[in-house]
């Protein structure tokens, strides 16, 4: 008797075939997967509620608000000088840049202009904040995709920039250095030479990141063609910063709407990329970090002498009126709309932060991607939660 003619074997095969037919006909429901909430020690506490069909994302909804701190309302119960301490913490990785647009808006209402030297130093510290911020992204993006070495390099070289910020302002993460009419102090002795050296080291760091990641087959496979944002979609969602320029939009507030700093006094380049994918967003930020080091060097070459404070009243009372100033912060457009009633503090403050708009595209961009691509896309959008939960 052959194996296939055994009635018991035939019965077993028939049962298996029947089970297979049943299994093919069964349809499992979608699964809901919560990505996060993440710990505040990372970019912040964000939850992405994803609905999956197998490994494909059907729907993704960003759910912020876990670390809401009410910056806008807190600013309305403080004097103007006190507000800079508070808004340092909105984007805690590039904090000095947060101070500048608020101070510029107050200066516009008071019809005060900071001296040229103060404007130059503000711009230098602004770019140092940009380098400190984006260099962390350049290393951390590797960790998101399984490469741990780049982040060690990033923390090593970012310290050089933080050292210079601390040497000039006294604050490593939260300088509270900008003042209406100028700056708290002038640059210390030896700071310029040390900063030039730090900028040279940061350019070496950018070369290392390019060698470690941008030629890596795994990194390119995980990033190229993943999370593509067309130009019209990026504009429609109000994206700004590198997320917008990586979709081919040549727009940078430092060049296109300079609010009164020194960017228009030197030559520099705005970097864009036509692809709009996760790789393009990384590439643009890498080039912008290099460019920022060159901006700092050129500003140091032309740094004017003179005072660092304009003549301002001892007690700051901003005249009645309203003003909006936005700047090209490390993460994108950041602006402050201030309404003054002539008091010691603002009557109303509305803050336009880049990360809030930049993650608004998450439901659109996540639809139809695979689960591993969710991590790639979130990493490439690069957001800070204090910049959202304000």
Buried (B, 14 or more C-beta within 10 A) or exposed (E): EEEEEEEEEEEEEEEEEEEEEEEEEEEEEEEEBEBBBBEEEEBBBBBBBBBBEEEBBBBBEBEBEBBEEEBBEBBBEBBBBBBBBBBBBBBBBBBBBBBBBBBBBBBBBBEBBBBBBBBBBBBBBBBBBBBBBBBBBBBBBBBBBEBEEBBEBBEEBBBBBBBBBBBBBEBBBBBBBBBBBBBBBBBEEEBBEBBBEBBEBBBEBBEBBBEBBBEBEEBEEBBEBBBBBEEEBBBEBBBBBBBBBBBBBEBBBBBEEBBBBBBEBBEBEBBBBEBBBBBBBBBBBBBBBBBBBBBBBBBBEEBEEEBBBBEBEEEBBBEEBBBBBBBBBBBBBBBBBBBBEEEEBBBBBEBBBBBBBBBBBBBEBBEEBEBEBBBBBBBBBBBBBBBBBB
